[in-house]
């Protein structure tokens, strides 16, 4: 028995050795195979890697991409085949707009098979790839909406579209808002189930196939019948009696005519799927898109460049803004239909610039601290020219902290060398050209800018009489070389930059710097950005004398030319309140006296007649 036991153990050991030898041999063969394959295919895709039956073995990534692309063009180059009621139509895949493959991603995925894991796992996997195969996934972009739109266009004539009941508003009297409301009949339709067809095609694409698809026609029933529509008639009547609809943003308003609003009313499904009174999306959004043209502004980066102590290029940064059409449309429905509110504030999104004004200079110029506006409508050509020259000479000037600014000195030489043209003024009994006529428009605009900024004025004189260019009375200033002048002190702690611009008949001055927090207001005026809208107190109004005729040899004998319209004399006063950062408020009283000025007409002199003695003239004004 003992011998038998030893013999049995000997056989067991022998078999164990054989088994271990076989396992070792297999491991060796397996390892050698892995090493050989890894070396042989070091720049190629391993054997057994497939793409839905397309063998990619032994190909480089570039070759694999080309093979896949060739197969793609073979399958989908002619488009997608759809059948409906014995008709076949191909939907083209032009420029791969509907279906596109991510070739690089798939080629890369095929190449990484057997390479992306730990080296030991990779070596164990490589020998089995030729036996068990490895299919990589199709990586693609499929635009279902685009395909559905193409299908709808291709087969729409074979459909009977469903028709919902719709609102029909007939205006009987627009003044009293009398209307007649009725509803159209609804109809059942027959339409193709495009969603199901598109889903079927995608399943074939996932298998790298392109099978013909048969469209299935289904009955479609209206969501809104005349019965459900009639239930909304009372609300529609109430909406049509609302006040005028207005869109608002900042200080702008865009009223909508009531007659136009009647076309806005529609029926549809709300966000919860219930039939509701709505506003026609196409019409309302079209109106909002038109309004957006007045609201939208591009982002503007700041610019600042100095040459010869003058800013030759300046543009403050401006936030970009754009009306949000979709959000405002939804808000409009909520405000009008649900809340019966007809004043809708536009939803506007803002975008900040990358380069802001304070980043392009170290002079403290980062924001507007005051603005002045005047209107020079009716000015003759030479006067307009002189205003433009004067405004250009001030544009870009920098005023130091604590510096007193003097307008006459800053304008330079007021003569032909300075770019000015002559403009007629009255002297005695003659009309003579005077260079720089119209520069009081500059003085008046500057004075208004100083007032709006709350800066201390050290010199200002009103005109002798009221002039239409400088209304409202009391907000004007006159200059003449060397006096009178307009002067002020920059009592901020930073530089002030003057910016001027002419747009149409408006002259605008802007002061840029750093606000120290002072606040300016005017009695009876809430805003300080346009003193041309100020309403001073006018009193002591006096009538002018009779028309004055002045003879001149510049006209033909007896020919007449209007030089001055009659102006009433008056006194004007307004009050300015300045609150400094320490909350201390001061009051400035601005009083102006204007003499009455009679109508002045030039008349051609009769050389043989006795000369008319001139009357004393008031000071010359420009």
ZAMARGU-4260 file (C-alpha; in steps of 0.2 Angstrom, whole numbers, plus 5000, padded with zeros to 4 digits):
<rodrens>
0) 5000/5000/5000 | 5014/5012/5004 | 5022/5008/4987 | 5006/5012/4978 | 5004/5028/4988
5) 5022/5034/4982 | 5018/5029/4964 | 5002/5039/4964 | 5011/5054/4971 | 5025/5052/4958
10) 5012/5053/4944 | 5003/5068/4952 | 5019/5077/4952 | 5023/5072/4935 | 5007/5079/4928
15) 5009/5095/4938 | 5025/5098/4930 | 5018/5095/4913 | 5003/5106/4916 | 5015/5120/4923
20) 5026/5118/4908 | 5011/5119/4896 | 5005/5135/4905 | 5022/5142/4905 | 5024/5138/4886
25) 5007/5146/4883 | 5012/5162/4893 | 5028/5163/4884 | 5019/5161/4867 | 5006/5173/4872
30) 5019/5186/4878 | 5030/5184/4863 | 5014/5186/4852 | 5010/5202/4862 | 5027/5209/4860
35) 5028/5204/4841 | 5011/5212/4838 | 5015/5228/4848 | 5031/5230/4838 | 5024/5226/4821
40) 5009/5237/4824 | 5017/5251/4834 | 5011/5264/4821 | 4996/5255/4815 | 4979/5249/4822
45) 4979/5232/4829 | 4971/5217/4820 | 4953/5214/4824 | 4948/5232/4827 | 4932/5235/4817
50) 4919/5249/4813 | 4902/5240/4811 | 4910/5227/4799 | 4923/5239/4792 | 4940/5231/4795
55) 4953/5244/4801 | 4967/5232/4805 | 4984/5237/4800 | 4980/5255/4795 | 4987/5271/4801
60) 4976/5284/4809 | 4976/5294/4793 | 4973/5279/4782 | 4958/5274/4794 | 4951/5291/4792
65) 4952/5290/4774 | 4944/5273/4773 | 4930/5278/4785 | 4927/5294/4775 | 4926/5284/4759
70) 4913/5272/4766 | 4903/5287/4773 | 4903/5295/4756 | 4898/5279/4748 | 4883/5277/4760
75) 4877/5295/4762 | 4884/5304/4747 | 4867/5304/4738 | 4858/5309/4753 | 4844/5300/4763
80) 4829/5290/4754 | 4812/5293/4760 | 4795/5285/4753 | 4778/5291/4755 | 4762/5286/4745
85) 4772/5279/4730 | 4783/5294/4730 | 4802/5293/4733 | 4812/5308/4737 | 4831/5310/4742
90) 4835/5323/4755 | 4853/5328/4751 | 4866/5329/4764 | 4875/5345/4756 | 4891/5350/4765
95) 4887/5337/4778 | 4874/5349/4786 | 4863/5335/4792 | 4875/5321/4795 | 4894/5323/4798
100) 4907/5310/4805 | 4920/5315/4817 | 4934/5306/4808 | 4948/5311/4818 | 4940/5305/4834
105) 4935/5288/4827 | 4953/5285/4819 | 4961/5290/4836 | 4949/5278/4845 | 4953/5264/4834
110) 4972/5267/4836 | 4970/5268/4855 | 4962/5251/4856 | 4975/5240/4865 | 4985/5255/4870
115) 4975/5266/4882 | 4976/5255/4898 | 4990/5249/4909 | 5004/5240/4899 | 5000/5223/4907
120) 4981/5224/4903 | 4986/5230/4885 | 4998/5215/4882 | 4984/5203/4888 | 4972/5211/4877
125) 4982/5212/4861 | 4982/5193/4856 | 4964/5191/4858 | 4959/5206/4847 | 4960/5196/4830
130) 4950/5182/4838 | 4936/5191/4847 | 4936/5208/4837 | 4933/5225/4844 | 4920/5237/4837
135) 4923/5255/4840 | 4908/5267/4841 | 4902/5278/4827 | 4906/5296/4832 | 4894/5308/4822
140) 4883/5324/4822 | 4865/5322/4817 | 4855/5337/4815 | 4837/5330/4817 | 4829/5347/4816
145) 4837/5351/4799 | 4832/5334/4792 | 4814/5337/4799 | 4813/5354/4790 | 4819/5346/4774
150) 4806/5332/4775 | 4792/5344/4779 | 4796/5355/4763 | 4798/5339/4752 | 4781/5331/4757
155) 4771/5345/4763 | 4760/5345/4747 | 4755/5327/4751 | 4748/5332/4768 | 4732/5340/4774
160) 4738/5351/4788 | 4727/5352/4804 | 4719/5369/4806 | 4716/5376/4823 | 4702/5389/4827
165) 4709/5406/4826 | 4704/5424/4832 | 4697/5436/4819 | 4695/5454/4825 | 4685/5466/4814
170) 4686/5484/4819 | 4670/5493/4819 | 4675/5510/4827 | 4693/5513/4831 | 4690/5529/4841
175) 4678/5520/4853 | 4687/5503/4852 | 4671/5494/4845 | 4675/5477/4838 | 4667/5462/4832
180) 4676/5445/4837 | 4673/5429/4829 | 4683/5413/4827 | 4687/5402/4812 | 4682/5384/4810
185) 4695/5370/4815 | 4699/5355/4804 | 4706/5338/4806 | 4722/5335/4796 | 4733/5321/4790
190) 4752/5323/4792 | 4767/5312/4792 | 4775/5306/4807 | 4792/5314/4804 | 4799/5312/4821
195) 4797/5293/4820 | 4805/5293/4803 | 4820/5303/4809 | 4822/5291/4824 | 4822/5276/4812
200) 4835/5284/4801 | 4846/5287/4816 | 4845/5269/4822 | 4852/5264/4805 | 4866/5277/4805
205) 4872/5270/4822 | 4875/5254/4813 | 4883/5263/4799 | 4869/5260/4787 | 4857/5270/4776
210) 4841/5261/4774 | 4826/5268/4764 | 4813/5275/4776 | 4794/5275/4773 | 4784/5289/4780
215) 4769/5285/4790 | 4754/5296/4788 | 4743/5299/4804 | 4727/5309/4808 | 4730/5325/4817
220) 4717/5333/4827 | 4716/5352/4831 | 4721/5358/4848 | 4710/5373/4847 | 4692/5370/4842
225) 4679/5383/4840 | 4671/5378/4856 | 4688/5380/4866 | 4691/5397/4857 | 4674/5404/4861
230) 4678/5401/4880 | 4692/5414/4878 | 4681/5427/4870 | 4678/5437/4886 | 4696/5439/4890
235) 4700/5444/4872 | 4686/5458/4873 | 4694/5464/4889 | 4712/5464/4881 | 4705/5475/4867
240) 4699/5488/4879 | 4716/5491/4887 | 4726/5507/4886 | 4739/5510/4872 | 4753/5497/4873
245) 4770/5505/4876 | 4787/5498/4876 | 4799/5508/4887 | 4818/5508/4890 | 4828/5522/4899
250) 4819/5538/4893 | 4813/5531/4876 | 4795/5525/4873 | 4788/5515/4858 | 4769/5516/4857
255) 4759/5503/4848 | 4744/5508/4838 | 4728/5501/4845 | 4723/5495/4827 | 4740/5486/4826
260) 4738/5478/4843 | 4721/5470/4838 | 4732/5459/4826 | 4743/5453/4840 | 4729/5443/4849
265) 4730/5424/4846 | 4726/5407/4853 | 4739/5394/4858 | 4746/5383/4871 | 4754/5390/4887
270) 4769/5383/4895 | 4758/5370/4905 | 4750/5364/4889 | 4733/5373/4892 | 4724/5383/4878
275) 4726/5401/4882 | 4725/5418/4874 | 4743/5423/4868 | 4751/5436/4857 | 4757/5432/4840
280) 4775/5428/4841 | 4780/5432/4823 | 4771/5449/4824 | 4777/5454/4842 | 4795/5449/4839
285) 4795/5458/4822 | 4790/5474/4832 | 4803/5471/4845 | 4817/5468/4832 | 4813/5485/4825
290) 4814/5493/4842 | 4830/5485/4845 | 4838/5494/4831 | 4836/5510/4842 | 4843/5501/4858
295) 4857/5489/4853 | 4874/5497/4854 | 4891/5488/4851 | 4904/5487/4865 | 4917/5501/4863
300) 4934/5500/4870 | 4942/5516/4877 | 4955/5526/4867 | 4967/5540/4873 | 4981/5548/4864
305) 4990/5564/4869 | 5001/5575/4857 | 5008/5592/4861 | 4999/5593/4877 | 4982/5590/4868
310) 4972/5574/4868 | 4971/5570/4849 | 4961/5554/4851 | 4949/5551/4865 | 4934/5539/4866
315) 4927/5533/4882 | 4922/5515/4884 | 4904/5511/4882 | 4895/5495/4888 | 4887/5486/4874
320) 4869/5482/4875 | 4856/5472/4866 | 4838/5470/4868 | 4833/5452/4873 | 4820/5448/4860
325) 4814/5431/4867 | 4814/5436/4885 | 4805/5453/4881 | 4792/5443/4871 | 4788/5431/4886
330) 4787/5446/4897 | 4775/5455/4885 | 4763/5440/4886 | 4764/5440/4905 | 4762/5459/4907
335) 4748/5461/4895 | 4738/5445/4895 | 4740/5440/4913 | 4742/5456/4922 | 4733/5468/4910
340) 4748/5480/4911 | 4752/5489/4894 | 4768/5497/4899 | 4782/5485/4896 | 4800/5488/4900
345) 4812/5480/4888 | 4824/5467/4894 | 4841/5473/4889 | 4858/5464/4892 | 4874/5473/4894
350) 4892/5468/4890 | 4907/5477/4898 | 4922/5482/4887 | 4939/5474/4890 | 4948/5491/4890
355) 4940/5505/4901 | 4943/5523/4901 | 4952/5524/4917 | 4965/5511/4911 | 4971/5521/4896
360) 4977/5536/4906 | 4983/5541/4923 | 4976/5559/4923 | 4960/5554/4932 | 4949/5555/4916
365) 4937/5541/4918 | 4919/5548/4917 | 4908/5562/4911 | 4906/5575/4925 | 4895/5588/4915
370) 4887/5591/4898 | 4881/5607/4889 | 4870/5608/4874 | 4864/5623/4863 | 4854/5624/4847
375) 4860/5635/4832 | 4846/5631/4820 | 4844/5645/4807 | 4863/5650/4807 | 4870/5656/4790
380) 4884/5646/4783 | 4899/5657/4789 | 4892/5657/4807 | 4891/5638/4806 | 4909/5637/4800
385) 4915/5648/4814 | 4906/5638/4827 | 4914/5622/4820 | 4931/5630/4820 | 4929/5637/4838
390) 4923/5620/4844 | 4937/5611/4836 | 4950/5622/4844 | 4943/5617/4862 | 4941/5599/4858
395) 4954/5589/4867 | 4960/5603/4879 | 4966/5597/4896 | 4963/5608/4911 | 4975/5605/4926
400) 4968/5604/4944 | 4966/5622/4951 | 4969/5630/4934 | 4957/5644/4929 | 4951/5641/4911
405) 4949/5657/4900 | 4939/5654/4885 | 4945/5669/4874 | 4963/5665/4877 | 4960/5646/4872
410) 4951/5650/4856 | 4967/5658/4849 | 4968/5671/4836 | 4951/5675/4830 | 4955/5680/4812
415) 4958/5672/4795 | 4974/5664/4800 | 4964/5656/4814 | 4952/5648/4801 | 4938/5660/4804
420) 4926/5668/4791 | 4918/5685/4792 | 4900/5686/4797 | 4890/5702/4796 | 4888/5713/4811
425) 4880/5730/4813 | 4892/5745/4816 | 4884/5762/4816 | 4875/5764/4799 | 4885/5751/4790
430) 4886/5732/4790 | 4903/5726/4790 | 4911/5709/4791 | 4918/5703/4808 | 4929/5688/4810
435) 4922/5675/4822 | 4904/5679/4821 | 4895/5666/4831 | 4908/5662/4844 | 4895/5666/4857
440) 4887/5649/4853 | 4903/5642/4860 | 4903/5653/4875 | 4885/5649/4879 | 4888/5630/4877
445) 4903/5631/4888 | 4894/5641/4902 | 4880/5627/4902 | 4893/5614/4904 | 4901/5623/4918
450) 4885/5625/4927 | 4880/5606/4925 | 4897/5601/4932 | 4895/5612/4947 | 4912/5621/4944
455) 4915/5639/4951 | 4912/5652/4937 | 4924/5667/4938 | 4918/5677/4923 | 4902/5677/4913
460) 4891/5691/4905 | 4874/5689/4897 | 4870/5696/4880 | 4863/5713/4878 | 4847/5707/4872
465) 4838/5690/4870 | 4844/5680/4855 | 4835/5664/4848 | 4851/5654/4847 | 4854/5656/4866
470) 4837/5652/4873 | 4831/5649/4887 | 4835/5666/4893 | 4848/5667/4907 | 4858/5652/4901
475) 4868/5661/4888 | 4886/5669/4889 | 4894/5682/4877 | 4912/5684/4873 | 4923/5697/4863
480) 4941/5699/4862 | 4948/5703/4875 | 4932/5705/4886 | 4919/5699/4890 | 4925/5682/4893
485) 4920/5665/4901 | 4931/5658/4915 | 4930/5645/4928 | 4941/5635/4940 | 4944/5617/4940
490) 4943/5614/4958 | 4943/5595/4956 | 4958/5585/4961 | 4960/5578/4943 | 4962/5585/4926
495) 4947/5589/4915 | 4946/5585/4897 | 4935/5595/4885 | 4926/5586/4872 | 4916/5595/4859
500) 4905/5589/4844 | 4892/5596/4832 | 4878/5585/4826 | 4865/5593/4815 | 4860/5609/4823
505) 4866/5604/4841 | 4882/5609/4849 | 4888/5598/4863 | 4902/5600/4876 | 4907/5587/4888
510) 4918/5588/4903 | 4927/5572/4907 | 4937/5569/4923 | 4934/5560/4940 | 4918/5565/4950
515) 4921/5570/4968 | 4903/5566/4972 | 4896/5584/4970 | 4878/5584/4965 | 4870/5598/4955
520) 4852/5602/4953 | 4842/5617/4947 | 4826/5623/4954 | 4812/5617/4943 | 4823/5605/4934
525) 4826/5587/4939 | 4840/5583/4927 | 4856/5593/4924 | 4861/5585/4907 | 4852/5598/4896
530) 4851/5616/4902 | 4843/5620/4885 | 4827/5613/4893 | 4828/5624/4909 | 4814/5635/4912
535) 4820/5651/4921 | 4809/5664/4929 | 4805/5677/4916 | 4799/5694/4922 | 4799/5713/4918
540) 4795/5710/4900 | 4796/5726/4890 | 4791/5729/4872 | 4804/5735/4859 | 4803/5752/4850
545) 4798/5754/4832 | 4807/5746/4817 | 4825/5754/4814 | 4830/5756/4796 | 4849/5757/4792
550) 4855/5763/4775 | 4868/5754/4767 | 4877/5755/4750 | 4879/5736/4749 | 4860/5735/4743
555) 4852/5742/4728 | 4843/5759/4732 | 4826/5755/4740 | 4831/5736/4742 | 4827/5729/4760
560) 4835/5716/4770 | 4830/5710/4787 | 4845/5710/4799 | 4837/5708/4817 | 4820/5703/4823
565) 4812/5712/4837 | 4816/5706/4854 | 4806/5710/4870 | 4817/5716/4885 | 4816/5705/4900
570) 4824/5699/4916 | 4828/5681/4919 | 4833/5671/4935 | 4836/5653/4940 | 4844/5645/4955
575) 4858/5632/4955 | 4860/5621/4970 | 4877/5612/4973 | 4879/5598/4986 | 4897/5594/4989
580) 4904/5577/4996 | 4903/5584/5014 | 4884/5586/5011 | 4885/5605/5012 | 4874/5613/5000
585) 4876/5630/4992 | 4864/5640/4982 | 4869/5651/4967 | 4857/5664/4959 | 4860/5667/4941
590) 4852/5684/4935 | 4852/5691/4918 | 4845/5707/4911 | 4840/5709/4893 | 4836/5726/4884
595) 4822/5727/4872 | 4829/5727/4854 | 4819/5734/4840 | 4818/5726/4822 | 4832/5731/4811
600) 4831/5732/4792 | 4844/5737/4780 | 4839/5748/4766 | 4848/5752/4750 | 4854/5770/4751
605) 4849/5783/4739 | 4866/5791/4735 | 4858/5808/4731 | 4848/5809/4747 | 4855/5817/4762
610) 4864/5805/4774 | 4854/5799/4789 | 4863/5802/4805 | 4867/5786/4814 | 4859/5782/4831
615) 4869/5775/4846 | 4871/5756/4845 | 4872/5743/4859 | 4888/5733/4861 | 4891/5721/4847
620) 4886/5703/4850 | 4891/5688/4840
</rodrens>
